[in-house]
Amino acid sequence: MISPRVSVLMPVYNGERFLREAIDSILGQSFHDFELIIVDDGSTDSSAACIASYHDTRIISVKNEINQGIVVTRNRGIELARGEYIALMDCDDISTEERLAEQVAFLDTDQSVAAVAACIECVDENGTFLSGWADDRSTVTPDQIRAFLPRANCVANSSLMIRAKILRQYRYRGGRDAVEDYDLLLRLVSDGLQVAKIPAVLLYYRIVNSSFSSAGRSLPPEYRHLRAKNYFLRHALVNWRLNSFCLQVSVSLLRDAARLAVKRLFRLLLGDWPDDNRDKLALQLNRTAVVQLFVRLSAMIGALLPVVNRSGLFFFFPFFHMGGAERVHAGVVRCFHSEKPWIVFTKKSSSRDFYGLFDQGARLFNLWPICKYLYPFSVGLAAGFINRHQRPVVFGANSLFYALLLPFLKPHVRCSDLIHAFGAGVEIFTLPAVPRLDCRVVINHKTSQDLQEQYEKSGLDAALAERIVLIPNSVPVPSVMPGKRWDGPLQVLFVGRGSEEKRLHLIGRTARRCCQEGLQANFILVGAGPDSLESGDDMYCRITGHIDDAAALAEIYAAAHLIVIVSSREGFPLTVMEGMAQGCVPVCTAVGGIPEHIRHVENGWLLPDQDEDAVVTALHDAIVQLHGNRKLLEQLAIAAYGYAQAQFCGDRFCEQYRKVIQG
C-alpha cells in the first residue's frame, strides 16, 4: 500500500458537539494525499456513532477501551501514522481549506524546519469570532518562537504539522496535566530544531468547556506554564541535556514562581485576585489601609517640594508617541497655551513623534519611571504637591496613574477627564473615581450611552451621568474640496499606529488579494510599519512611515480616494475626520462612534466588525465596487467632504474644553 504524504491525527473524547465539523474541515482540504487517524479515547457520548457514519477510505478509526488521557491517545495515533508529515488536529477545531496544502509546501521548501504551525483565530461554542492571539501573531519566525518559548507557549498545538520521523522520536510525554504540547515544543527547540509558523490564519481554535481543548486546563495559564517548565527542566537535568535555552527557561521559571508567591501574598491581603489584570490589582491596592497610609505620608513630602505651578493647571496623559488620542490631547493642551500648564506623561512612549505637539508653551514632565516603579510613593507625592495649590485644576485621559491619584485629591481641586471610547478598559479602571470627577468628556453619543449604562449597573448615583459632556473632536477643513483624479488606480489610505486593535494585517490581506486579482488599487500606509502586516504582505503596500510634515500629509490625504479603518474598537478616529475633510471616502468597521457619522453608501462605507475573514471580504468588495463605479465614488467623496465641513470645523472646541476643565 502506498503511504500518504500526510497523516492527520485527531484525538477524540466526548466531542460529539463539534466532531463532524472538525472532520469535514479535514475531508474538505484542497490537498488530498492524506489519511485521517481518529483515536477515540473511550468516549461515552455519540462520538463513536458520528465517526462510524463516515465511509471515506482515508479515515482510520481506533478506540481505547478505557479513557487513558491525551498523551497516550496522541502517541497511539503517532504509532499508526504512515505519512511523511503528521498534522495535529483537535476534535473541536476547524482547519481552513488550504491548511494542509500550505503547510506541506512550507516543509517541502524548507528542509531545515522540523515543524510548522499556523496562526489561529479563537471562536466560541457557536463559531462566533472571539479574538486573535497576540502572542501567536507576534511570533512567526523560528528565532521569534525560540526567544518567546521560555516565557510561555506561543504555538497552537492543533495548528502544527511535524515531520513524522521527528515526532516519532520525541513523542508526547507526561500525565493528564495538559502541558504535553508546551513540553514538546520546549524539547524540540532546546535540541536546536526549528519550529516556524505560517503568518496566516489556517485554523479556527474553539474555546469550549469540554473535550481535549479544555481537559486539564482548569488551572490558570501561569500554573500550566510553571508545570511544563518544571517538567521539562527536571528531565533535561536527569538526562544531562542542559544548555543555554534551559537556562532561559530556568530564569523564566523562577520569575513565574516569584510572581505566584506574590500573588498568594496579595490574595491573603486583598481577598480574590483580580484575574491577572494589573489595573484591577492596582485599584484594589489603592484601597488598602497600608497603601493609603503610605500615600498620605508621601503627600507630606509632596507638599514641601520647593517649586510651584503658577498656572494651577495639571494634565496627565500616558504618551507622546504617534496616535490619534495623542493628537487630541495635544489639541486640548493648546487651548491653554497662554497659561503654561504642566503636563505629566505617565507611561513609556514608544517614540517622540508627537512630543513637539505638546511642547508649545507647556512644561513637560516625562515621569513614567517614577509613576510606575515608585507607586504608591509617586501618587502621594503628586497629591501632596497639587493639593497645596490654591485653585488647582487637573485633567487626564487614558491614564491609570491619574485614576489612582484622583481619590487623594482634596475637594478644592477641580477634576475632569476624557474618555475616547468605551471598551478599551479605561472606563473600568476609572469607575471607582467617577464620584470624584466634576466633569468627564466623551467624543460621541455611543460612549455617553455606554457610560450611563455602566453607572446604572454599578449602582452609582444617577446624577453622576449629568456630568458627562459631549465635545466632538475637530480638524481643519479646507474651504474647497481638494481636486482628485477619478481615473487610474484607486488610492486606498490608512493613517495611524499599528496597534493590535487596528488590525492592519487585514488591510495587508486585502491588498494581497486585490493585487493577485489584478485590481488596480494602491494601498498606502502612513505611520504603521511592515511589522503590523503578515509576512510578505508589505510588498503589496507602500509604507511611508511616520510623516511629521502636516503639508505633506495633507497632500497624501488629498490624493487618496478611500480612508480605511478596520479596527475592532474605536471612538471616532481623527484620521477618518481628516480624510473626510480632504474628500476621502471613509470605509470603516461599524464600531464605537463611527456609525454616528458614517452612513452606508451615503457618505461612506461600513464594514462588519467581528469576524476577520468577513472584514477582509467586505473591504475587498467595497474596493471592487468603488473601483468599478467611479460616479458613486465621486458622489460619496463629495458627501464625505460636505459632512466634514458641516460637522468637524470645531470653532467651539477650545471654548468647550476651557469651560469643562476650568469650570
N, C-alpha and C positions, 0 to 999 in steps of 0.2 A: 504494500500500500504506500502511495506517495504521501509524504508528510506535508502538512500545510505549512505555510510560512509563519503564520501567527496562531498562537493558542490564546484564546481569551478565557481567563479564569474568573468565574463568578461564584463566590461562596453565598449560600442562602441559609437564612434561619428565620422562619416565620415572616417571610417577605411578601405575603400574598397581595398586599395593597398595591405595590409598585412593581412587582416582579415582571409582569407582562410588558410593561412599558420599557423596563430595562432590557429585557431580551429582544424586544422588537427594535430597539435602537442599535443593537449589535447586528441583528439579521438584516437591517436596512443599510448597512455600510456600503459605500461605493467601492471599497476594497473587498474582494470576495474570497480570497485564498486564506481562509481561517477555519479553525474549529472552536466551538464554544463549549467549554468544560464547566458544567454546573455541578457543584458539590453541595448537596443538601445536608446540613448539619443537624439532622434529627428534628426537622420542623414538625410542629403539632397542628399547624393550620392547613390551609388548602394549597400550600406552595407546591407539594408533590403533584397534585392534580393539574395545576397550571403548567408545570414543566412537561407532564405527560401529554398535554394537549398539542404539543408541537411535534411535527413529523419531519422537520428539516434534518437531513442526514449529517449536517455539520455539528449538530448538538450531541454532546456526550454527557449523560447524566448519571451520577452516582450518589449514594446516600449513606451517611453514617447511621448506624443502628441506634446510637445514643448521641446526645449532644456532647461534642468534645471541644468546642471552642474554636475561635477564629484561627489560631496558629496552626493547630492540627489540620483544620479544614483546608486552609490555603496550601499547606505543604502537601496534602494529598493531591490537590489539583496540580501542583508543580510536578509531582511524580508521574501524573498521567499525561502531561503536556508533550506533544510531539513537534511543536513548531520551533522555528529558529528564534522567534521572539515570543515573549509572554506578555500579553496586555492584561492589566488588572482592572477589575470592574466590580462594583458593589451592586447588590440586587435592588437598590432603590435609586440609583443614579441614572443619568441619561447621557449617552455618548452622541455627539453630533455625527452627521453622515460621513464627514471627511476625516474623522479622528484616526482610524487605523491607517488610512492611506497616507496622511501627513506624517504620522509617527514612523511608519515603515520607511518612507522616503528619507526621513531625517537620519535614521540609523544606518540605512544603506549608504548614505552620502558621507557620514562622519563615523569612521570606524573607531575613533578614539573615545567615543561616548558609550558608556555602559548602559545607561538608562535615560530615557527621555520622557518628561512629563508634559503637561499642558496646563494652561491657565483654566480656571474654573469660574463659574458663577453659581452662587448659592440660591436655591429655590426652597419654598416651604412645601408642606404636605399637599397643597393644591397646585403646585407647579408655579406659584407666583414668585417673581423675581424678588429676592431679598437684598442682595448686595454682591459686589465683587469681594475679593480678599486682598487687602492692601499688600500684605507680605508676599502673596502669590505673584502679584503683578510686578513688584519691585525686585524680584529675584528670578532672573531668567537665564543668565549665562552660568556655566559651571563655576566660575570664580565667585559670582554673586551668591550662588547657592552654598558653596563651601564656606564663605565668610559668614553667612547668616545661620547655618545649621547649629553651631554650638550654642546659640541663644535659644532657638525654637525651630519647630518644623515649619517649612515654607513650601512643601510639596504635598499635593493631594495624592494619597496612595492610589486611589482608584483612577487616577489620570495617567499612571505610569505604564510605559512599555519597556521591558528589560530584556537584554539578551539572555536566552534560556540557559545557556551554559553557565552564566554568571549567577543567575538566580538559583539554579540547582546547587551551586557551590555554597552560596550564602544562606539560602532558605530563610524562613521566619523562625524566630525563637521567642521564648517567654511563655507566660501562662495566660490567664484570662484577664490581662490588665490593660489591654487596648493601647499598648505602646510599641507593638511589634513593628509597625510601619516606620515610626521615627527611628527605632533602633536599627532597622535595616539600612536606612539612609546614612546614619552615623557610621556604620561599619563600612559601607561602600566608599564613602568619601574619605574616611580615615585611612583606608588602604590605597588611596590615590586614584580610585576610579572616578570617572567624570559623570556627573548627573546634570543633564541640561533640561531646558524647558522650551516648548514652542510658545511664543508670546501671542497666542490666540486662544479664545475660549473654545475648547473641544469637548468639555464635559460640564453638565449641569449637576451640581452636587446638592443632594437633597438633605435638608435639616429636618430630621424626624425624631420621634421619641422611642423608636423600636428598631429592631433588626441590627445588623452588624454596624451600621453607621453610628449608632449610639451605644452599642453594647460596651459596657465597662467605661463609658465616658461620662459618667455622672460626676466624676471628680473634676474640679476646675482645671483649666489648661496648665497652669503652673505646676500643679501636683503631678499631672501626667508627664510633663516635660522633666520634672525632677526625677521621677521614677525611671524614665527612659535613659536619662543621662547617667544615673547611678548604676543601672543595669549594664549599660554599655561600658562604663569605666571599670566596673568590677571584673567583667570578663576580659577586658583589654589588659588589666593588671595580672590576672591569673595566667593569661596566655602570653605574657611578655610582648605585647603589641603596642606599647606606649610610644607616642610620637608628639610632635608639636600640636597636631589637631586635638589630641587627647588633653593636652594642657589647656587649650582654649575651652574645651568642654568642661574641664575641672574648674576653671575660673568662673564660668557661667553657672555651674552647679553651686558653687559657694555663694555666688551672688543671689541665686534663687533661694537658697536655704536661708540666707540672712534676711531676705525680703519676707519670706514666710514667717520667720521668727518675729520680725517687727509687726507683721500683720496680726499675729496671735496676741502680741502685747497690746496693740491698739484695740483688738476685739475685747480684751479684758477691760480697757478703759472706756470704750465708746459703745460697746454692745455689738450689733451687727455690723460687719464690714461692708462698705458701700460698693460691692460688686466691681472691684478693681478700677473704680473711677476716681482718679486723683482729685478731680474737682469736688466731688461729694465728700471725699475724705477731708479735704481742706476745710470745707464748710462745717463738717462735724467737729474737727479740731478747734475751729474758731469759736465754737460754743462751749468748749470745756472750761472749767474753772481755772485750770493751770495756765492755759493759753491766754485767757482774759487777764489773769493777774500779770503775766509776763508782758502783755501789750500795754497795760496801764503803767507798769514800771518803765517800760521803754518810752512811753509817751512823755514822761517827766524829762527824759533826756532830749526828746524832740522839741519840747517847749523851750529848752535852753540854747538851741542852736543859734549862733551869732549872725544870722542872716535873716532877711525879711523879703517877702514877695509883695512889692508895693502895689501891684495890680490887684492882689487878692484873688486872682483867677488861677485855678489849677485844673489842667486837663490830664487825664490818664488814658493812654492808648497803648495797645500791645506792640504795634510795629510801625516802622517807617519804610519797609520794603514795598515793592510794587504790588498794588492791589486796588480794586475799586473802593473798598471800605476805607483804605488809607487816603485815597484822594478826597473822599467825602470828609474825613476827619480834618485833613489839611484845609479844606474849604471852610469848615466851621471855624477853625482857628483864625483864618484870615479875616473873618468878620470882627475879630477883636485885636487886630494887629497894633492898633494905636495904644492899647492898654499894656502891651508887652507881657502877655500871660506866660506862665510856666507850664511846660509840657513834660510829663514823665512817661517814658516808654518802659513797659513792664515785662516784655518778653523779648527774646533774642530775635532780631530781624535777620533774614537770610541775605539781605543786600542793603545798600544805601541808596537805592534807586530814587526813593521819594523823600529822602532826608531834606533836600533843598526846598521841597514844597512847604515843609513845616518851619524851616529856618528863615522866616520873613517877619522879623520884629519880635518873635517869641524867644524865650530862653528854653533850650532843650536839655533834658537830662536823661541819658540812656542808662537807666539804673536797673536793668533786668537782672544782673547777677545778685544785687542786693535784695531786690524784690523776691527772687526765687530762693536763694540759698540762705538768706538771713531771716526768713519768716520764722516766728511772728515778730521778731525784733523790728523788721522793716515796716510792718503795719503800725506798730506802736510809735515808731519814730515819726512816720508821716502824719499820724493822727495828732500827736502832740504838737507838731510844727504847724499844721493847718489850724487846729483849734485855738492857737494863741492869737491868730489874726482877728481883727475886729469884725469884719464883714466878709468872710471868705466865701468863695463860690467854687464848687467842684463839679466837673463834668467828665463822664467816662463812657467808653464804648468797647465791647468785646474783651474786657479786662477782668480776669478772675481776681487779681490783686485789688482792683477798685471795689469789687463786691465784698471782699474780706475787710476792706478799710471802712466802708460805709457805717457799720454798726458802732464804730468807735468815734464817729464824728459828733460833736456837740450840737444841740438844737439850733444854734445861731448860724450854723454852716448850711448854705443852700446847696442841695444835691440834685443832680439830674443825670440822665444817661440817654443813650441812643441804642435802639435795637434795629439792626438791619433786616433780620429775617428770623422767623420762628422755626425752630427745629435744628439749629446749629449747636445747641447746648447752652448758649448764653442765657436764655430765658429760664434755664434750670438753676444755674449757679447764682443768678441774681434774685431768684424768688424770695429767699429769706430777707433780702434787703429792700424789698418793694415798699413796705411801710415807711422806710426812711427817705425814699425818693420824693422830692417835691414835684417832680415832673419827669416824664420819660417820653422820648421822641420815637416815632415809628415813621417809616417812609412809604407805607402803603396800608390800605384798609384791611387787607388779609391779616397782616401781622397784628393790627389792633384787635381784630376779632379773636384771633388765636390767644392773645394775652388775656382778654376779658374772660374767655372760657377757662383758661388756666387759673386765673384768680378765683373764679367761681368754684372750680373743682377742688382748689386748695383751701377753700374756706376763708379767703381773705375778705376784708370789708369791701362791699360793693362800691363804696365811694372812691376807693383807690383807682378804679377804672376811669374815673373822671379826670385823672391826672395824665392820662395818655393823650399826646398831642401829635397830630399828623403834620409832618413837614416834608413834602416831596423833595427829592434831590433836584438839582438844576444843572444845566450845561449851557454853554454858549451856543446859540442858534444863529447861523448866518441869515441875513435879510433876504437872500435869494438862494434857492436850492442849487447846489453845485451842478454844473453840466456833466453828463455822463455819456459814455459811448454805449449804445444799446445793442450794437452788433459785436461780433467777435466772442471770445471765450467769456464765460461767466466768472466774475471775480467774487470769490467766497472768502470772507474775512472773519478771523477770530482775534480778539484783543483781550489779554488778561494773563493771569498766572496759570501754571499747570497743576494746580492743587487737585486733590483726589475728587472732590465733588464736581469739578469742571468736566471731568470725563473726556479729556482731549483725545484719548485713544479711539473714541467713537468717530470723531472727525477724521482721524487718520484712516480708519477703516473705510469710511465713506469716500475719502479721496482716492484710496486704492481701487475701490470698486468702480468709481467713475472713470479713472484712468484705464482700467482693464476693459471697460466697455467702449472706450474711445470717445467719451463725452468731453467736450472742450470746456473744462472748468479749472480755474486756477485757485488753489487753496493757499491762503496767506495767513500765517500765524505770527502775531506780534506779542512779544512778552514771554510766552511759554517756549521751552527748549525742546529738542528732539527726545529727551528722556521722558517726556509726557506721552509719547506715542509708543505704539507697539513696534517691535524690531522690524526695520525695513520700510515702515510707513513714512519715514521722513523724506524719502525720495519722491513722494507724491505731493509734498507740500513745500512752500517757500517759507522758511523760518527766518525771520528778521532779527530775533532777539528783542531786548528792551529798546524802545525808542524814546529818548529824552526830549527831542525837539518837537514841541507842540505843533509847529507848522508842518513838519514832515509827517507827523501822524495824521494831521488833518488832510493832507494830500492823499494818504493811503485810504482814509475813510471816503474821500470824495470820489476816488476811482473805483471803489468797491460797489458791487450790486447787492450783496447779502451780508448781514452781520449775524453770525451764528452763535447760539448758546445751547449746549446740550447738558447742562448741569442737572444734578439730582436734587439740588436745593438752591434757592436764590432768594434775595429780597426783590429788588428790581435793579438789574445791573446797570452801572453807569455807562458801560461800553455800549449797551443797547441804546441808551438815550443819545449818546454821542453819534452812533451810527445813524439813527433815525434823523438826527439834526443835519446829517450830511447826505440824506436821501438814500440810505441803505435800507433794504427791506429786512426787518428782523425775522429770523427763522429760529424759534426758541422752543424749548420744552416748557410745558404749561405748569410751572412750579412757582411757588411764592406769589409775589405781586405781579408777575408777568401777565397773566390773563386780565388783570385790571386795565392794562394799557393796550395790549395787542389783541386785535380782533381778527380771527382766522379769515384769510382771503379778503380782508377789508383794508387793514394797514400793516399786515404781516402774515406770518405762517406759524401755526402752533403745532408742536410735535408731542407725542406721548411721553410721559415722564418716568416710566417704570422700566420695563424690560429693555436691555441694551440692544438686542437684535432688532426690536421694534423701532427703537430710536434711529438706528442706522438705516433701516429700510425706509422709514418716513422721511428722514433727511435726504436720502438718495432720491426718493420720489419727488420731493419738493424741488430739488435742483433740476431734475429731468423736466418737470412741468414748466418751471420758470425759464429754463434754458430754451425750451421749445415754444414758449408763448411770451415773446418779448413785449407785447402790448400789455399783458397782465402784469409783467414785471415792472414796466414803467408806471402803470396805474398804482400799484402797491407802493412804489418808491415815492411818488408824489403824495400819496395819502400818509405815508410814514413821516415825511418831512412836514406836512401840514399839521399833523398831530403834535410833533415836537415843537413847532412854532407856537402852537396854542397852549401847550402844557408844560414845557420844560425850560422856558426862559428864566423863571425863578427870580423875578425882580424883588420879591419879598423874602428871599431865602435868609439873608443876614438879619433882616428886621425880625423875622420869626424866631431865629435862634437867639438873638440878643434878648428877646422878651422871655423865652423859656429859661435860658441859663441865668440871666441876672434877675429875673422876676419883676 
